[in-house]
Amino acid sequence: MTPTRDWIDRRRLKIDFKAWRTENRWTNSNFWFGFDNVHTGMVGTERC
């Protein structure tokens, strides 16, 4: 996925983003996963 100017509908984003924030809608996501992340969360970094 190569980012381009038309990748995000910026016109809609500019119009709707404030409303989404006001309504506490989900607007961001961060992925943090993998063997080490899952298992250190369960048993701690030193034990893993």
Secondary structure, 3 states (H helix, E strand, C coil): CCCCCCCCCHHHHHHHHHHHHHCCCCCCCCCCCCHHHHHHHHHCCCCC
